[in-house]
Amino acid sequence: MKSSTIKTWCCLVLMLTLLQGCGILFYSDEQERLRQEAEFKPYQQKNSIEEYREFIAKYPENIFIPIARGAIQDLEFAPYEQKNSIEGYREFIKTFPGNRNSSRAAEKIEQLEFKQVEDTDTAEAYRDFLRKNPRSNYILLAQQRLQDLEFQSLDKRCRDQYGFDLLLYRLNVSRLQKQLESTSAASLADFTLFASIDAHNGQRCFHTLLIYGDTMSQLDTSKKESSEPFFDAVIAKLLIYLDQKFSSRKALDGFSFSVASSAAHFYGDAAVLLVYYFPAESVHQFAQGSLGPRQLLARAEVTQPARQH
């Protein structure tokens, strides 16, 4: 027999021997796992804290110890979860600080607290929630609802004092945004509208806040031309609408706009980038066609508030 053939046969014999050994080893490991599972199963079927503790004490080396410990923690949490109250979850966290369900209890507390705010559904309740829970998972929902409630409140004031329908104004703005989305000015359509009755240097004005996302925070407002795109695409069109709806010349002294940025599109934390103020008479002339867009912009006060660092 050739030397190479002998070597080949030797290798095959060695491999078979190793495989047999591994099979025995795997079989042995599986048998051991089944044995330890048999030790654990009676305690698992009884499923009580006392039985799991007895199992841990009796079989400290059993591979199912981690499952038993986890089951104990879940059983400790179960009655508090069933009660499902803020007070109960707080008691659980205090009593079982190391329990793996502590984070879930904290989430439940936050959820129930926000549910209370939703049930109350007032601007004051949402403001209080945001003040007390600045890192809440519900912060965006709270901000959105607060903003909506504030908007509704201003709508009533505008109707009562000026005969102006703020909700229709928002609808008109939404239509303008949809129109812009299919143009080269699409990036200027991505804003949330907020509004207020404000004062500008002692002059009463209707103020519109255009809240863009945080990407707009990089806008270089030091350039004079930075104010023109917003005026051309959005503000000029809205001024015509406002002049038509605030028909009484004495109702307001002017109209102002702010371009701001906020990651959450929320007025409460919006950083103002540009402010425009237009005298009401100039706006009326523009709406009537006796004043051109650039002439109106020239008469406006455009400022860039100092940014906070």
ZIFEN-V528406 format. One record per pair of residues at least 12 apart in sequence whose ideal C-beta (glycine too) atoms are under 7 Angstrom apart, sorted by the first residue. I is the first residue (numbers start at 1). J is the second residue. If there is no record, write none. Layout:
BEGIN
I | J
I | J
END
This chain:
BEGIN
33 | 63
36 | 62
36 | 63
36 | 64
37 | 64
39 | 59
39 | 62
40 | 55
40 | 62
40 | 64
43 | 55
49 | 72
49 | 75
49 | 76
52 | 68
52 | 71
52 | 72
53 | 72
55 | 68
56 | 68
70 | 100
73 | 99
73 | 100
73 | 101
74 | 101
76 | 96
76 | 99
77 | 92
77 | 99
77 | 101
80 | 92
80 | 105
86 | 109
86 | 112
86 | 113
89 | 105
89 | 108
89 | 109
90 | 109
92 | 105
93 | 105
93 | 106
110 | 136
110 | 137
110 | 138
114 | 129
114 | 138
117 | 129
117 | 142
123 | 146
123 | 149
123 | 150
123 | 153
126 | 142
126 | 145
126 | 146
126 | 149
127 | 146
129 | 142
130 | 142
130 | 143
140 | 264
143 | 264
143 | 266
143 | 268
147 | 194
147 | 266
147 | 267
151 | 166
151 | 194
154 | 166
154 | 195
154 | 196
155 | 167
157 | 197
162 | 246
162 | 251
164 | 245
164 | 246
166 | 195
170 | 193
172 | 241
173 | 193
173 | 238
176 | 234
176 | 237
177 | 189
180 | 233
185 | 229
185 | 233
188 | 229
188 | 230
188 | 233
188 | 234
190 | 212
190 | 213
191 | 210
191 | 211
191 | 212
192 | 211
192 | 265
193 | 208
193 | 210
194 | 209
194 | 211
194 | 267
195 | 207
195 | 208
195 | 209
198 | 256
200 | 254
200 | 256
200 | 277
203 | 253
203 | 254
204 | 252
204 | 253
205 | 252
205 | 253
205 | 254
205 | 255
205 | 256
205 | 277
206 | 242
206 | 246
206 | 252
206 | 255
207 | 256
207 | 258
208 | 238
208 | 257
209 | 258
209 | 260
209 | 267
209 | 270
210 | 234
210 | 257
210 | 258
210 | 259
210 | 260
211 | 260
211 | 262
211 | 265
211 | 267
211 | 270
212 | 259
212 | 260
212 | 261
213 | 261
213 | 263
213 | 265
214 | 261
214 | 262
214 | 263
216 | 261
216 | 273
217 | 261
217 | 271
219 | 273
221 | 273
221 | 274
221 | 304
227 | 274
227 | 302
230 | 259
230 | 274
231 | 297
232 | 293
235 | 257
235 | 276
236 | 293
239 | 255
239 | 278
239 | 283
239 | 286
239 | 287
240 | 287
242 | 255
243 | 283
243 | 284
243 | 287
244 | 287
249 | 280
252 | 280
253 | 280
254 | 277
254 | 278
254 | 279
254 | 280
255 | 278
255 | 280
255 | 283
256 | 275
256 | 276
256 | 277
257 | 276
258 | 272
258 | 274
258 | 275
259 | 273
259 | 274
260 | 272
260 | 273
261 | 273
271 | 307
272 | 305
273 | 304
274 | 302
274 | 304
275 | 303
275 | 305
276 | 300
276 | 302
277 | 300
277 | 301
278 | 296
278 | 300
279 | 299
282 | 296
282 | 299
END
